[in-house]
Amino acid sequence: MLNKDYSARRKKLLTEINRDSIAILVAAPEIVRNGDSTYLYRQNSDFYYFTGFSEPDAIIIFAPGSEYGDFILFNRPKDKAKEIWDGGIAGQKDACTVYGADSSFPIAEIDNYLPKLMLDRTKVYYDFGKSKFDNNVIAAL
């Protein structure tokens, strides 16, 4: 069931940015503690505020009027073996049904979609300097 607060926040954001703009938010990375274990995960506050999504390796794109919808989530695909060790993964289907994304694609495919989503946009809202994704955004520009 979709949380109406997250949906309302997304709608408000989409009314604040113009149709010729795009906003990109990157999930917080997992931090390796030692060897094969990580610290307890905490999502990027801005990312969580708009989605309620609490998995790493994800990017949300708000692209008003895009062919994929206004709210696009790139996240990890389902992986039963990984889920045994690390817990559930939403995958693309749940990204739409549970978290309300208009479209969802595997995170590995973002570089195929980003340039197309940025085409004809005059403003890009992105917080440079906080993510390894900076180079991907620059390349797409």
DSSP file (Angstrom, degrees, kcal/mol; ACC not computed):
  #  RESIDUE AA STRUCTURE BP1 BP2  ACC     N-H-->O    O-->H-N    N-H-->O    O-->H-N    TCO  KAPPA ALPHA  PHI   PSI    X-CA   Y-CA   Z-CA
    1    1 A M              0   0    0      0, 0.0     2,-0.2     0, 0.0    97,-0.1   0.000 360.0 360.0 360.0 133.5    0.0    0.0    0.0
    2    2 A L        -     0   0    0     95,-0.1     2,-0.6     1,-0.1    97,-0.1  -0.495 360.0-124.8 -76.7 138.7    1.4    3.4   -1.0
    3    3 A N     >  -     0   0    0     95,-0.4     4,-1.6    -2,-0.2     3,-0.3  -0.741  14.0-151.0 -82.9 122.5    2.0    6.0    1.7
    4    4 A K  H  > S+     0   0    0     -2,-0.6     4,-2.5     1,-0.2     5,-0.2   0.769  90.8  63.3 -68.4 -26.7    0.1    9.1    0.8
    5    5 A D  H  > S+     0   0    0      2,-0.2     4,-2.2     1,-0.2    -1,-0.2   0.935 105.0  45.5 -63.3 -45.3    2.6   11.4    2.5
    6    6 A Y  H  > S+     0   0    0     -3,-0.3     4,-2.3     1,-0.2    -2,-0.2   0.919 113.5  50.1 -63.6 -42.8    5.4   10.4    0.1
    7    7 A S  H  X S+     0   0    0     -4,-1.6     4,-2.4     1,-0.2    -1,-0.2   0.908 110.4  49.6 -62.1 -42.6    3.1   10.7   -2.8
    8    8 A A  H  X S+     0   0    0     -4,-2.5     4,-2.2     1,-0.2    -1,-0.2   0.888 109.8  51.6 -64.8 -39.3    2.0   14.2   -1.7
    9    9 A R  H  X S+     0   0    0     -4,-2.2     4,-2.3     2,-0.2    -1,-0.2   0.904 110.3  48.8 -64.2 -40.9    5.6   15.3   -1.3
   10   10 A R  H  X S+     0   0    0     -4,-2.3     4,-2.6    40,-0.2    -2,-0.2   0.924 110.5  50.6 -64.7 -43.7    6.5   14.1   -4.8
   11   11 A K  H  X S+     0   0    0     -4,-2.4     4,-1.4     1,-0.2    -2,-0.2   0.898 110.1  50.3 -61.7 -39.8    3.5   15.9   -6.3
   12   12 A K  H  X S+     0   0    0     -4,-2.2     4,-1.3     2,-0.2     3,-0.3   0.931 110.7  49.1 -64.3 -44.7    4.5   19.1   -4.5
   13   13 A L  H  X S+     0   0    0     -4,-2.3     4,-1.9     1,-0.2     3,-0.5   0.922 108.5  53.5 -59.0 -44.3    8.1   18.8   -5.8
   14   14 A L  H  < S+     0   0    0     -4,-2.6    -1,-0.2     1,-0.3    -2,-0.2   0.791 107.9  50.2 -65.0 -27.5    6.8   18.3   -9.3
   15   15 A T  H  < S+     0   0    0     -4,-1.4    -1,-0.3    -3,-0.3    -2,-0.2   0.754 108.8  53.9 -78.5 -23.8    4.8   21.4   -9.1
   16   16 A E  H  < S+     0   0    0     -4,-1.3     2,-0.3    -3,-0.5    -2,-0.2   0.824 103.2  61.0 -79.3 -33.1    7.8   23.4   -7.9
   17   17 A I  S  < S-     0   0    0     -4,-1.9     6,-0.1     1,-0.1     2,-0.0  -0.718  90.8-113.8 -95.5 148.6   10.1   22.4  -10.8
   18   18 A N    >   -     0   0    0     -2,-0.3     3,-1.8     1,-0.1   105,-0.1  -0.284  25.3-109.4 -75.1 163.0    9.2   23.3  -14.3
   19   19 A R  T 3  S+     0   0    0      1,-0.3    -1,-0.1    44,-0.1    -2,-0.0   0.676 119.8  59.0 -66.4 -16.0    8.4   20.8  -17.0
   20   20 A D  T 3  S+     0   0    0    101,-0.1   102,-2.7     2,-0.0   103,-1.3   0.195  97.1  83.8 -96.6  17.1   11.7   21.5  -18.6
   21   21 A S  E <   -a  123   0A   0     -3,-1.8     2,-0.3   100,-0.2   103,-0.2  -0.725  58.3-157.6-115.6 164.8   13.6   20.5  -15.5
   22   22 A I  E     -a  124   0A   0    101,-1.7   103,-3.4    -2,-0.2     2,-0.4  -0.996   3.9-157.4-140.5 140.5   14.8   17.3  -14.0
   23   23 A A  E     -aB 125  62A   0     39,-2.2    39,-3.0    -2,-0.3     2,-0.4  -0.975   8.1-166.7-121.0 134.7   15.7   16.4  -10.4
   24   24 A I  E     - B   0  61A   0    101,-2.9   103,-0.5    -2,-0.4     2,-0.4  -0.980   4.8-176.1-125.4 126.9   18.0   13.6   -9.5
   25   25 A L  E     - B   0  60A   0     35,-2.5    35,-2.7    -2,-0.4     2,-0.4  -0.981  11.8-151.1-124.0 136.3   18.5   12.1   -6.0
   26   26 A V  E     - B   0  59A   0     -2,-0.4    21,-0.2    33,-0.2    33,-0.2  -0.877  17.4-122.0-110.0 135.4   21.0    9.4   -5.1
   27   27 A A        -     0   0    0     31,-2.9    30,-0.1    -2,-0.4    16,-0.1  -0.328  39.1 -94.2 -67.6 154.0   20.5    6.9   -2.3
   28   28 A A        -     0   0    0     27,-0.1    29,-0.3     1,-0.1    -1,-0.1  -0.410  45.2-117.1 -65.2 144.9   23.1    6.7    0.4
   29   29 A P        -     0   0    0      0, 0.0     2,-0.3     0, 0.0    13,-0.3  -0.428  24.8-105.0 -80.0 159.7   25.8    4.1   -0.2
   30   30 A E        -     0   0    0     -2,-0.1     2,-0.6    11,-0.1    10,-0.1  -0.636  33.4-140.5 -76.1 143.6   26.4    1.1    2.0
   31   31 A I        -     0   0    0     -2,-0.3     8,-2.6     8,-0.3     2,-0.3  -0.940  10.1-133.7-112.3 120.6   29.5    1.6    4.1
   32   32 A V  E     -E   38   0B   0     -2,-0.6     6,-0.3     6,-0.2     3,-0.1  -0.554  18.4-173.0 -74.2 129.9   31.8   -1.5    4.5
   33   33 A R  E     -     0   0B   0      4,-2.6     2,-0.3    -2,-0.3     5,-0.2   0.920  67.1 -25.2 -87.1 -54.7   32.8   -2.0    8.1
   34   34 A N  E >  S-E   37   0B   0      3,-1.3     3,-2.2     5,-0.0     2,-0.4  -0.902 105.5 -38.3-161.9 133.5   35.3   -4.8    7.8
   35   35 A G  T 3  S-     0   0    0     -2,-0.3    -3,-0.0     1,-0.3     0, 0.0  -0.298 127.7  -8.0  56.2-106.5   35.7   -7.5    5.2
   36   36 A D  T 3  S+     0   0    0     -2,-0.4     2,-0.4    -4,-0.1    -1,-0.3   0.153 115.2  87.5-112.7  18.1   32.2   -8.6    4.2
   37   37 A S  E <   -E   34   0B   0     -3,-2.2    -4,-2.6     0, 0.0    -3,-1.3  -0.903  56.2-156.0-119.9 151.0   30.1   -6.8    6.7
   38   38 A T  E     -E   32   0B   0     -2,-0.4    -6,-0.2    -6,-0.3     3,-0.1  -0.779  25.3 -98.6-119.4 161.5   28.6   -3.3    6.5
   39   39 A Y        -     0   0    0     -8,-2.6    -8,-0.3    -2,-0.3     2,-0.1  -0.355  61.6 -75.2 -68.4 159.1   27.4   -0.8    9.0
   40   40 A L        -     0   0    0      1,-0.1     2,-0.2   -10,-0.1    -1,-0.2  -0.385  62.1-113.8 -55.3 129.6   23.7   -0.5    9.7
   41   41 A Y        -     0   0    0     -3,-0.1     2,-0.4    -2,-0.1    -1,-0.1  -0.465  33.7-176.5 -78.1 137.9   22.2    1.2    6.6
   42   42 A R        -     0   0    0    -13,-0.3     3,-0.1    -2,-0.2    13,-0.0  -0.984  23.0-129.9-132.9 123.6   20.7    4.6    6.8
   43   43 A Q        -     0   0    0     -2,-0.4     2,-0.1     1,-0.1   -16,-0.1  -0.307  33.9 -90.8 -69.9 150.9   19.1    6.1    3.7
   44   44 A N     >  -     0   0    0      1,-0.1     4,-2.7   -18,-0.1     5,-0.2  -0.437  38.4-131.3 -55.1 128.8   19.8    9.6    2.5
   45   45 A S  H  > S+     0   0    0      1,-0.2     4,-2.4     2,-0.2    -1,-0.1   0.882 104.3  48.6 -59.4 -42.9   17.2   11.9    4.2
   46   46 A D  H  > S+     0   0    0      2,-0.2     4,-1.3     1,-0.2    -1,-0.2   0.921 112.7  48.8 -63.7 -43.1   16.2   13.7    1.0
   47   47 A F  H  > S+     0   0    0    -21,-0.2     4,-1.0     1,-0.2     3,-0.4   0.937 114.2  45.1 -60.5 -48.5   15.8   10.4   -0.8
   48   48 A Y  H  X S+     0   0    0     -4,-2.7     4,-1.9     1,-0.2     3,-0.4   0.862 104.5  63.6 -65.5 -36.5   13.7    8.8    1.9
   49   49 A Y  H  < S+     0   0    0     -4,-2.4    -1,-0.2     1,-0.2    -2,-0.2   0.852 111.7  35.8 -56.9 -38.0   11.6   12.0    2.3
   50   50 A F  H  < S+     0   0    0     -4,-1.3    -1,-0.2    -3,-0.4   -40,-0.2   0.632 135.1  17.6 -91.9 -14.7   10.2   11.6   -1.2
   51   51 A T  H  < S-     0   0    0     -4,-1.0    -3,-0.2    -3,-0.4   -48,-0.2   0.714  74.2-135.5-128.5 -34.4   10.0    7.8   -1.4
   52   52 A G     <  +     0   0    0     -4,-1.9     2,-0.4    -5,-0.3    -4,-0.2   0.554  58.8 144.8  75.9   7.5   10.2    5.9    1.9
   53   53 A F        -     0   0    0     -6,-0.3    -1,-0.3     1,-0.1    -2,-0.1  -0.681  30.0-176.2 -85.9 125.6   12.6    3.6    0.0
   54   54 A S        +     0   0    0     -2,-0.4    -1,-0.1    -3,-0.1   -13,-0.1  -0.118  42.1 105.8-120.1  37.5   15.4    2.3    2.3
   55   55 A E        -     0   0    0      1,-0.1     3,-0.1   -13,-0.0   -27,-0.1  -0.877  61.5-127.2-113.2 148.9   17.7    0.4    0.0
   56   56 A P  S    S+     0   0    0      0, 0.0    20,-0.4     0, 0.0     3,-0.1  -0.175  84.6  52.0 -77.3-177.9   21.1    1.4   -1.3
   57   57 A D  S    S+     0   0    0    -29,-0.3     2,-0.3     1,-0.2    19,-0.2   0.933  85.4 122.9  55.4  52.6   22.1    1.3   -4.9
   58   58 A A        -     0   0    0     17,-0.2   -31,-2.9    -3,-0.1     2,-0.4  -0.989  39.9-170.9-143.6 150.9   19.2    3.4   -6.0
   59   59 A I  E     -BC  26  74A   0     15,-2.4    15,-3.1    -2,-0.3     2,-0.4  -0.996  10.0-154.0-140.4 135.3   18.5    6.7   -7.8
   60   60 A I  E     -BC  25  73A   0    -35,-2.7   -35,-2.5    -2,-0.4     2,-0.5  -0.902   7.4-164.9-109.8 143.4   15.3    8.6   -8.3
   61   61 A I  E     -BC  24  72A   0     11,-2.7    11,-2.7    -2,-0.4     2,-0.7  -0.991   9.3-158.6-127.6 126.3   14.6   10.9  -11.2
   62   62 A F  E     +BC  23  71A   0    -39,-3.0   -39,-2.2    -2,-0.5     9,-0.2  -0.915  23.5 164.8-101.8 110.0   11.8   13.4  -11.3
   63   63 A A    >   -     0   0    0      7,-2.0     3,-2.2    -2,-0.7   -41,-0.1  -0.770  29.7-142.0-130.3  84.1   11.3   14.1  -15.0
   64   64 A P  T 3  S+     0   0    0      0, 0.0     6,-0.1     0, 0.0    -2,-0.0  -0.189  82.9   4.9 -52.5 129.1    8.0   15.9  -15.5
   65   65 A G  T 3  S+     0   0    0      1,-0.2     5,-0.1   -45,-0.0   -46,-0.0   0.548  89.8 150.3  78.0   8.2    6.3   14.7  -18.7
   66   66 A S    X   -     0   0    0     -3,-2.2     3,-1.6     3,-0.4    -1,-0.2  -0.313  60.3-114.2 -72.0 159.7    8.8   12.0  -19.6
   67   67 A E  T 3  S+     0   0    0      1,-0.3    -1,-0.1     3,-0.1     3,-0.1   0.685 118.4  52.8 -65.2 -17.0    7.6    9.0  -21.5
   68   68 A Y  T 3  S-     0   0    0      1,-0.4    -1,-0.3    -5,-0.1     2,-0.2   0.404 121.7 -99.7 -97.6   0.5    8.5    6.9  -18.4
   69   69 A G    <   -     0   0    0     -3,-1.6    -1,-0.4     1,-0.1    -3,-0.4  -0.436  38.5 -73.8 105.3 177.3    6.4    9.0  -16.1
   70   70 A D  S    S+     0   0    0      1,-0.2    -7,-2.0    -2,-0.2     2,-0.6   0.796 118.0  47.4 -81.5 -30.7    7.3   11.8  -13.6
   71   71 A F  E     +C   62   0A   0     -9,-0.2    31,-2.6    -3,-0.1    32,-1.2  -0.939  68.1 177.5-121.7 109.5    8.8    9.6  -10.9
   72   72 A I  E     -Cd  61 103A   0    -11,-2.7   -11,-2.7    -2,-0.6     2,-0.5  -0.944  10.3-161.1-117.6 129.7   11.4    7.0  -12.1
   73   73 A L  E     -Cd  60 104A   0     30,-2.4    32,-1.7    -2,-0.5     2,-0.6  -0.945   4.8-165.3-115.2 124.6   13.2    4.7   -9.7
   74   74 A F  E     +Cd  59 105A   0    -15,-3.1   -15,-2.4    -2,-0.5     2,-0.3  -0.944  32.6 145.1-104.1 122.1   16.4    2.9  -10.6
   75   75 A N  E     - d   0 106A   0     30,-1.9    32,-1.9    -2,-0.6    33,-0.2  -0.877  51.2 -64.0-149.3 176.8   17.2    0.2   -8.1
   76   76 A R        -     0   0    0    -20,-0.4    15,-0.6    -2,-0.3     2,-0.1  -0.409  50.7-122.7 -68.4 140.9   18.6   -3.2   -7.6
   77   77 A P        -     0   0    0      0, 0.0    14,-0.2     0, 0.0    -1,-0.1  -0.417  42.7 -79.4 -75.5 160.8   16.8   -6.1   -9.3
   78   78 A K        +     0   0    0     12,-0.1     2,-0.3    -2,-0.1    12,-0.1  -0.309  50.0 179.4 -57.5 142.6   15.4   -9.0   -7.2
   79   79 A D     >  -     0   0    0      1,-0.1     4,-2.6    -3,-0.1     5,-0.2  -0.771  16.2-164.6-152.7  98.8   18.2  -11.5   -6.3
   80   80 A K  H  > S+     0   0    0     -2,-0.3     4,-1.4     1,-0.2    -1,-0.1   0.862  90.6  50.8 -57.7 -40.4   17.1  -14.5   -4.2
   81   81 A A  H  > S+     0   0    0      1,-0.2     4,-0.9     2,-0.2     3,-0.3   0.925 113.4  44.6 -64.9 -44.3   20.7  -15.4   -3.2
   82   82 A K  H  > S+     0   0    0      1,-0.2     4,-3.0     2,-0.2     3,-0.4   0.871 109.0  57.7 -66.6 -36.9   21.5  -11.9   -2.1
   83   83 A E  H  X S+     0   0    0     -4,-2.6     4,-1.7     1,-0.2    -1,-0.2   0.800  97.0  62.6 -66.0 -28.5   18.2  -11.6   -0.2
   84   84 A I  H  < S+     0   0    0     -4,-1.4    -1,-0.2    -3,-0.3    -2,-0.2   0.910 117.2  28.6 -60.6 -41.1   19.1  -14.7    1.9
   85   85 A W  H  < S+     0   0    0     -4,-0.9    -2,-0.2    -3,-0.4    -1,-0.2   0.851 134.4  27.8 -88.6 -38.1   22.1  -12.9    3.3
   86   86 A D  H  < S-     0   0    0     -4,-3.0    -3,-0.2     1,-0.3    -2,-0.2   0.511 105.3-111.6-108.8  -5.9   21.0   -9.2    3.2
   87   87 A G     <  -     0   0    0     -4,-1.7    -1,-0.3    -5,-0.3    -2,-0.1  -0.382  59.6 -16.9  98.0 177.8   17.2   -9.2    3.4
   88   88 A G        -     0   0    0     -2,-0.1     2,-0.4    -4,-0.1    -8,-0.0  -0.118  49.5-154.6 -61.9 149.5   14.5   -8.4    0.9
   89   89 A I        -     0   0    0      1,-0.1     5,-0.1   -34,-0.0   -10,-0.1  -0.992  11.8-143.7-123.3 131.4   15.1   -6.4   -2.2
   90   90 A A     >  -     0   0    0     -2,-0.4     4,-1.0     1,-0.1     5,-0.2   0.902  32.3-170.7 -63.8 -42.4   12.1   -4.4   -3.7
   91   91 A G  H  >  -     0   0    0    -15,-0.6     4,-1.2     1,-0.2   -15,-0.1  -0.159  45.3 -60.6  71.5-176.8   13.1   -5.0   -7.3
   92   92 A Q  H  > S+     0   0    0      2,-0.2     4,-1.1     1,-0.2    -1,-0.2   0.873 131.3  52.9 -75.6 -38.1   11.3   -3.3  -10.2
   93   93 A K  H >> S+     0   0    0      1,-0.2     4,-2.5     2,-0.2     3,-0.7   0.954 112.9  42.8 -64.2 -49.6    7.8   -4.5   -9.6
   94   94 A D  H 3X>S+     0   0    0     -4,-1.0     4,-2.3     1,-0.2     5,-1.6   0.786 103.3  67.6 -69.2 -26.4    7.6   -3.5   -6.0
   95   95 A A  H 3<5S+     0   0    0     -4,-1.2     6,-2.2    -5,-0.2    -1,-0.2   0.878 112.6  33.3 -58.3 -35.3    9.3   -0.2   -6.8
   96   96 A C  H <X5S+     0   0    0     -4,-1.1     4,-0.9    -3,-0.7    -2,-0.2   0.915 125.9  38.3 -85.3 -48.6    6.1    0.7   -8.7
   97   97 A T  H  <5S+     0   0    0     -4,-2.5    -3,-0.2    -5,-0.2    -2,-0.2   0.872 129.6  27.2 -76.0 -36.8    3.4   -1.1   -6.6
   98   98 A V  T  <5S+     0   0    0     -4,-2.3   -95,-0.4    -5,-0.2    -3,-0.2   0.855 132.2  32.3 -92.4 -40.2    4.8   -0.5   -3.1
   99   99 A Y  T  4<S-     0   0    0     -5,-1.6    -3,-0.2   -97,-0.1    -2,-0.2   0.473 101.7-120.5-103.3  -2.9    6.7    2.8   -3.6
  100  100 A G     <  +     0   0    0     -4,-0.9    -4,-0.2    -6,-0.3    -3,-0.1   0.632  49.5 161.8  80.4  14.8    4.6    4.4   -6.3
  101  101 A A        -     0   0    0     -6,-2.2    -1,-0.2    -7,-0.2   -29,-0.2  -0.411  38.9-143.2 -65.7 143.3    7.2    4.8   -9.0
  102  102 A D  S    S+     0   0    0    -31,-2.6     2,-0.3     1,-0.3   -30,-0.2   0.858  87.1   2.8 -71.9 -35.5    5.8    5.4  -12.5
  103  103 A S  E     -d   72   0A   0    -32,-1.2   -30,-2.4    -8,-0.1     2,-0.4  -0.979  66.8-163.2-145.5 154.0    8.6    3.3  -13.9
  104  104 A S  E     +d   73   0A   0     -2,-0.3   -30,-0.2   -32,-0.2   -12,-0.1  -0.996   9.0 177.8-142.7 138.5   11.5    1.3  -12.4
  105  105 A F  E     -d   74   0A   0    -32,-1.7   -30,-1.9    -2,-0.4     5,-0.1  -0.939  41.9 -85.1-134.2 155.5   14.6    0.0  -14.1
  106  106 A P  E >   -d   75   0A   0      0, 0.0     3,-2.3     0, 0.0   -30,-0.2  -0.369  38.3-124.6 -59.6 138.9   17.7   -1.9  -12.8
  107  107 A I  G >  S+     0   0    0    -32,-1.9     3,-1.6     1,-0.3     4,-0.3   0.801 108.2  67.2 -56.3 -31.6   20.3    0.5  -11.5
  108  108 A A  G 3  S+     0   0    0      1,-0.3    -1,-0.3   -33,-0.2     3,-0.3   0.688  97.8  54.9 -64.2 -16.9   22.8   -1.0  -13.9
  109  109 A E  G X> S+     0   0    0     -3,-2.3     3,-1.5     1,-0.2     4,-1.0   0.387  74.3 103.1 -97.1   3.3   20.8    0.5  -16.8
  110  110 A I  H X> S+     0   0    0     -3,-1.6     4,-3.0     1,-0.3     3,-0.7   0.859  75.0  58.1 -59.4 -37.5   20.8    4.1  -15.6
  111  111 A D  H 34 S+     0   0    0     -3,-0.3    -1,-0.3    -4,-0.3    -2,-0.1   0.736 103.0  55.5 -66.8 -19.7   23.4    5.3  -18.0
  112  112 A N  H <4 S+     0   0    0     -3,-1.5     4,-0.3     2,-0.1    -1,-0.3   0.797 118.3  32.7 -76.7 -29.4   21.3    4.1  -20.9
  113  113 A Y  H <X S+     0   0    0     -4,-1.0     4,-2.4    -3,-0.7     3,-0.3   0.787 101.2  75.1 -97.7 -33.4   18.3    6.2  -19.8
  114  114 A L  H  X S+     0   0    0     -4,-3.0     4,-1.8     1,-0.2     5,-0.2   0.884  94.9  48.6 -56.9 -48.3   19.8    9.3  -18.2
  115  115 A P  H  > S+     0   0    0      0, 0.0     4,-0.8     0, 0.0    -1,-0.2   0.903 113.9  48.2 -59.8 -38.0   20.9   11.2  -21.4
  116  116 A K  H  4 S+     0   0    0     -3,-0.3     3,-0.5    -4,-0.3    -2,-0.2   0.894 111.2  49.9 -67.8 -39.5   17.4   10.6  -22.9
  117  117 A L  H  < S+     0   0    0     -4,-2.4    -1,-0.2     1,-0.2    -3,-0.2   0.783 112.0  48.8 -68.7 -26.4   15.7   11.8  -19.7
  118  118 A M  H >< S+     0   0    0     -4,-1.8     3,-2.0    -5,-0.2    -1,-0.2   0.594  82.7 120.4 -88.4 -12.0   17.9   14.9  -19.7
  119  119 A L  T 3< S+     0   0    0     -4,-0.8     3,-0.1    -3,-0.5    -3,-0.0  -0.291  85.6   2.8 -57.9 132.1   17.2   15.8  -23.4
  120  120 A D  T 3  S+     0   0    0      1,-0.2     2,-0.4     2,-0.0    -1,-0.3   0.622  95.4 134.9  65.2  16.5   15.6   19.2  -23.8
  121  121 A R    <   -     0   0    0     -3,-2.0    -1,-0.2     1,-0.1  -100,-0.2  -0.807  38.9-167.0 -92.7 135.6   15.7   20.0  -20.1
  122  122 A T  S    S+     0   0    0   -102,-2.7     2,-0.4    -2,-0.4  -101,-0.2   0.644  72.2  42.9 -96.4 -16.3   17.0   23.5  -19.3
  123  123 A K  E     -a   21   0A   0   -103,-1.3  -101,-1.7  -105,-0.1     2,-0.5  -0.993  60.3-166.5-133.0 139.0   17.5   22.9  -15.5
  124  124 A V  E     -a   22   0A   0     -2,-0.4     2,-0.7  -103,-0.2  -101,-0.2  -0.986   8.3-157.3-122.7 121.0   19.1   20.0  -13.7
  125  125 A Y  E     +a   23   0A   0   -103,-3.4  -101,-2.9    -2,-0.5     2,-0.3  -0.876  36.6 138.5 -98.8 112.4   18.6   19.7   -9.9
  126  126 A Y        -     0   0    0     -2,-0.7     2,-1.2  -103,-0.2  -101,-0.1  -0.977  53.2-126.2-156.5 139.6   21.4   17.6   -8.5
  127  127 A D    >   -     0   0    0   -103,-0.5     3,-0.8    -2,-0.3     4,-0.1  -0.710  34.1-157.2 -94.1  88.5   23.5   17.9   -5.4
  128  128 A F  T 3   +     0   0    0     -2,-1.2    -2,-0.0     1,-0.2     0, 0.0  -0.270  67.5  35.1 -65.4 149.3   27.1   17.7   -6.8
  129  129 A G  T 3  S+     0   0    0      2,-0.3    -1,-0.2     1,-0.0     3,-0.1   0.490  97.1  81.2  91.4   4.8   30.0   16.6   -4.6
  130  130 A K  S <  S+     0   0    0     -3,-0.8     2,-0.3     1,-0.1    -2,-0.1   0.402  88.7  40.5-119.9   1.0   28.1   14.0   -2.5
  131  131 A S  S >  S-     0   0    0     -4,-0.1     3,-1.2     1,-0.1    -2,-0.3  -0.987  70.1-124.0-150.6 154.2   28.1   11.0   -4.7
  132  132 A K  T >  S+     0   0    0     -2,-0.3     3,-0.6     1,-0.2     4,-0.3   0.578 104.3  78.5 -70.6  -9.9   30.1    8.9   -7.1
  133  133 A F  T >>  +     0   0    0      1,-0.2     4,-1.9     2,-0.1     3,-0.6   0.572  64.6  93.5 -77.0  -9.1   27.3    9.5   -9.5
  134  134 A D  H <> S+     0   0    0     -3,-1.2     4,-2.4     1,-0.3    -1,-0.2   0.891  82.8  52.1 -50.2 -46.5   28.6   13.0  -10.3
  135  135 A N  H <> S+     0   0    0     -3,-0.6     4,-2.4     1,-0.2    -1,-0.3   0.843 106.2  54.1 -63.5 -34.1   30.6   11.8  -13.3
  136  136 A N  H <> S+     0   0    0     -3,-0.6     4,-2.1    -4,-0.3    -1,-0.2   0.909 109.6  47.3 -65.7 -41.8   27.5   10.1  -14.7
  137  137 A V  H  X S+     0   0    0     -4,-1.9     4,-1.8     2,-0.2    -2,-0.2   0.925 112.5  49.2 -65.7 -43.9   25.5   13.3  -14.5
  138  138 A I  H  < S+     0   0    0     -4,-2.4    -2,-0.2     1,-0.2    -1,-0.2   0.915 111.0  50.2 -62.2 -42.8   28.3   15.3  -16.1
  139  139 A A  H  < S+     0   0    0     -4,-2.4    -1,-0.2     1,-0.2    -2,-0.2   0.885 110.0  50.2 -62.7 -38.8   28.7   12.7  -18.9
  140  140 A A  H  <        0   0    0     -4,-2.1    -1,-0.2     1,-0.3    -2,-0.2   0.816 360.0 360.0 -70.3 -30.1   24.9   12.8  -19.6
  141  141 A L     <        0   0    0     -4,-1.8    -1,-0.3    -5,-0.1    -2,-0.2   0.499 360.0 360.0 -66.6 360.0   25.0   16.6  -19.8
